[in-house]
Amino acid sequence: MNSPTTNHSRVLIMTAVEAEREAVLRGLGSPDFIDVELAGVGPASAAARTARVLAGNEYGLVISAGIGGGFTDRAGIGSIVIADQLIAADLGAETPDGFLSVDELGFGSSRLEPDLPLVRRLEQAMASAGLAVRSGAVLTVTTGTGSAQTAAALRQRYEDAAAEAMEGFGVAEAARLFGLPCLEIRTISNAIGPRDRSAWRMKEAFEALEAASSILVEVLKR
């Protein structure tokens, strides 16, 4: 992908839903070089909507941002994960011997790499600001994980995974087609595993997303 964005480039941030968009906007303030648009839920909607925006505007960087689930031994509730790999975790085929990714099938790649120098700059800046942050692989899934069995299978298949969401790979694929660098930023609302809405901490995740966006805009201005 291309080199990191500069402060002369416009930036596009895609969130799945309006609540995420509002948290991002609160953190950003009102910079005139960043647009925040809705991607919808899931990688297909995210790719299509991102491509539509990119086709009509010039940008230097594309970001997928929002909340997600975390493998809590790597990313606790309310923490921030900046993707150092974006992985389409369920893109492939089931076989009698287990799951095969599209890479193993020879049909393409299920992994995209973000703007790694910018990942490191953001991680350092957020850590310096006292935020709980780490980089790691973020899985894009079309069905949110809801069982211990699926969580264990994903963890075994992707040992470097820190978080799970539903849009990042779609946003990044659209960015790749336009020759643009990408990022994915996720704040953790729940543990990946058995689905228990009562244990989700949405408030903490939205507060972390707002804080992350505040640091993001300062880094992008430099």
C-alpha positions as CSV (number, residue, x, y, z in Angstrom):
1,M,0.0,0.0,0.0
2,N,1.0,3.6,-0.3
3,S,3.1,5.6,2.1
4,P,1.6,7.2,5.2
5,T,-0.8,10.1,4.8
6,T,0.4,13.7,5.3
7,N,-1.5,16.6,6.7
8,H,-2.2,17.7,3.2
9,S,-4.3,14.6,2.5
10,R,-8.0,14.1,3.1
11,V,-8.9,11.2,5.3
12,L,-12.0,9.1,5.1
13,I,-13.3,7.3,8.3
14,M,-16.0,4.6,7.8
15,T,-18.1,3.4,10.8
16,A,-20.8,0.8,10.7
17,V,-23.5,2.6,12.6
18,E,-24.5,6.1,13.6
19,A,-23.6,5.7,17.3
20,E,-20.0,4.9,16.3
21,R,-19.9,7.8,13.9
22,E,-21.1,10.2,16.7
23,A,-18.4,8.9,19.1
24,V,-15.7,9.4,16.4
25,L,-17.0,12.9,15.6
26,R,-16.9,13.9,19.3
27,G,-13.3,12.8,19.5
28,L,-12.2,14.4,16.3
29,G,-13.8,17.8,16.9
30,S,-14.2,19.6,13.6
31,P,-11.1,19.1,11.4
32,D,-11.7,20.1,7.8
33,F,-9.6,17.3,6.3
34,I,-11.6,14.3,7.7
35,D,-14.9,12.9,6.6
36,V,-16.8,10.4,8.6
37,E,-19.3,8.2,6.7
38,L,-21.5,5.2,7.4
39,A,-20.4,1.8,6.0
40,G,-23.3,-0.3,7.2
41,V,-23.0,-3.6,8.9
42,G,-20.8,-6.4,7.4
43,P,-17.9,-6.5,4.9
44,A,-20.1,-6.4,1.7
45,S,-21.9,-3.2,2.7
46,A,-18.7,-1.7,4.0
47,A,-16.8,-2.4,0.7
48,A,-19.6,-1.1,-1.5
49,R,-20.3,2.1,0.5
50,T,-16.6,2.8,0.9
51,A,-16.0,2.4,-2.8
52,R,-18.9,4.7,-3.6
53,V,-17.4,7.5,-1.4
54,L,-13.9,7.0,-2.8
55,A,-15.2,7.1,-6.4
56,G,-16.4,10.7,-5.9
57,N,-13.7,12.2,-3.8
58,E,-9.9,12.3,-3.4
59,Y,-8.4,10.9,-0.2
60,G,-5.0,9.9,1.1
61,L,-6.0,7.5,3.8
62,V,-9.1,5.3,4.6
63,I,-9.9,4.2,8.2
64,S,-12.4,1.6,9.5
65,A,-13.3,2.6,13.1
66,G,-15.8,1.3,15.6
67,I,-16.4,-1.1,18.5
68,G,-15.8,-4.8,18.5
69,G,-15.2,-7.9,20.5
70,G,-11.8,-8.7,22.0
71,F,-9.8,-11.8,22.9
72,T,-9.6,-10.5,26.4
73,D,-6.2,-11.9,27.3
74,R,-4.9,-9.6,24.6
75,A,-7.5,-6.8,24.5
76,G,-9.6,-6.1,27.6
77,I,-12.9,-4.4,27.8
78,G,-12.6,-0.7,27.0
79,S,-9.2,-1.0,25.4
80,I,-8.1,0.0,21.9
81,V,-6.8,-2.3,19.2
82,I,-5.1,-0.9,16.1
83,A,-4.9,-3.6,13.4
84,D,-1.5,-4.6,12.1
85,Q,-3.3,-7.1,9.9
86,L,-6.9,-7.1,8.6
87,I,-8.1,-10.7,8.1
88,A,-11.3,-12.0,6.5
89,A,-11.5,-14.8,9.1
90,D,-14.4,-16.8,7.6
91,L,-13.6,-16.3,3.9
92,G,-12.9,-19.8,2.6
93,A,-14.3,-23.3,2.7
94,E,-15.2,-26.0,5.2
95,T,-13.6,-29.4,4.5
96,P,-13.7,-32.7,6.3
97,D,-10.3,-31.8,7.6
98,G,-11.3,-28.3,8.8
99,F,-11.4,-24.8,7.5
100,L,-9.4,-23.7,4.4
101,S,-8.8,-20.0,3.8
102,V,-9.0,-18.5,0.3
103,D,-5.2,-18.3,0.4
104,E,-5.0,-22.1,0.9
105,L,-7.6,-22.6,-1.8
106,G,-5.7,-20.4,-4.2
107,F,-8.5,-17.9,-4.8
108,G,-6.8,-14.8,-3.5
109,S,-5.9,-13.5,-0.1
110,S,-7.8,-13.2,3.2
111,R,-5.2,-10.8,4.7
112,L,-4.5,-7.1,4.0
113,E,-1.8,-5.0,5.6
114,P,-2.5,-1.5,6.9
115,D,-0.2,1.5,6.9
116,L,2.2,0.0,9.4
117,P,4.3,3.1,10.1
118,L,1.1,4.9,11.0
119,V,0.0,2.0,13.1
120,R,3.1,2.3,15.2
121,R,2.9,6.1,15.5
122,L,-0.7,5.9,16.6
123,E,0.0,3.1,19.1
124,Q,2.8,5.1,20.6
125,A,0.8,8.3,20.8
126,M,-2.2,6.6,22.4
127,A,0.0,4.8,24.9
128,S,1.8,8.1,25.8
129,A,-1.7,9.6,26.4
130,G,-2.4,6.9,29.0
131,L,-4.8,4.9,26.9
132,A,-4.9,1.1,27.0
133,V,-3.9,0.3,23.4
134,R,-2.2,-2.5,21.5
135,S,-1.7,-3.5,17.9
136,G,-2.7,-6.9,16.7
137,A,-4.6,-8.7,14.0
138,V,-8.3,-7.8,13.7
139,L,-10.6,-10.4,12.3
140,T,-13.5,-9.5,10.0
141,V,-16.4,-12.0,10.3
142,T,-19.8,-12.1,8.6
143,T,-21.3,-13.8,11.7
144,G,-20.3,-12.5,15.1
145,T,-18.8,-15.1,17.3
146,G,-21.3,-16.4,19.9
147,S,-19.8,-19.6,21.4
148,A,-16.8,-20.7,23.2
149,Q,-16.2,-23.4,20.5
150,T,-16.1,-20.8,17.7
151,A,-13.9,-18.5,19.7
152,A,-11.4,-21.3,20.4
153,A,-11.4,-22.3,16.7
154,L,-10.6,-18.7,15.6
155,R,-7.9,-18.3,18.2
156,Q,-6.3,-21.5,17.1
157,R,-6.5,-20.5,13.4
158,Y,-5.3,-16.9,14.0
159,E,-2.9,-16.9,16.9
160,D,-2.1,-13.2,16.4
161,A,-5.7,-12.1,16.6
162,A,-6.7,-9.5,19.2
163,A,-10.1,-8.4,18.1
164,E,-13.1,-9.2,15.9
165,A,-15.5,-7.0,14.0
166,M,-17.5,-7.1,10.8
167,E,-16.4,-4.3,8.4
168,G,-12.6,-3.8,8.4
169,F,-11.6,-6.1,5.6
170,G,-14.4,-4.7,3.4
171,V,-13.3,-1.1,4.0
172,A,-9.6,-2.1,3.4
173,E,-10.4,-4.0,0.2
174,A,-12.1,-0.9,-1.2
175,A,-9.1,1.2,-0.2
176,R,-6.8,-1.3,-1.9
177,L,-8.7,-1.1,-5.2
178,F,-8.2,2.7,-5.1
179,G,-4.5,2.4,-4.3
180,L,-4.9,3.9,-0.8
181,P,-3.5,3.0,2.6
182,C,-5.8,1.9,5.3
183,L,-6.2,1.5,9.1
184,E,-8.6,-0.3,11.4
185,I,-9.2,0.9,14.9
186,R,-11.5,-1.1,17.3
187,T,-12.4,-0.4,20.9
188,I,-13.5,-3.4,22.9
189,S,-17.1,-3.7,24.2
190,N,-17.2,-7.5,24.9
191,A,-15.2,-10.7,25.1
192,I,-15.2,-12.9,22.1
193,G,-17.1,-16.1,23.1
194,P,-20.6,-17.0,24.4
195,R,-23.0,-14.2,23.5
196,D,-24.0,-12.4,26.7
197,R,-25.4,-8.9,26.1
198,S,-25.6,-8.3,29.8
199,A,-21.8,-8.4,29.9
200,W,-21.2,-5.9,27.1
201,R,-19.8,-2.6,28.1
202,M,-20.9,-0.3,25.3
203,K,-20.4,2.9,27.3
204,E,-16.7,2.1,28.0
205,A,-16.2,1.1,24.3
206,F,-17.7,4.4,23.0
207,E,-15.7,6.4,25.5
208,A,-12.6,4.7,24.3
209,L,-13.5,5.3,20.6
210,E,-14.0,9.0,21.3
211,A,-10.6,9.1,23.1
212,A,-8.9,7.2,20.3
213,S,-10.3,9.6,17.7
214,S,-9.0,12.6,19.7
215,I,-5.5,11.2,19.5
216,L,-5.9,10.1,15.9
217,V,-6.6,13.7,14.7
218,E,-3.6,15.0,16.5
219,V,-1.3,12.4,14.9
220,L,-2.7,13.0,11.4
221,K,-2.1,16.8,11.8
222,R,1.6,16.3,12.2
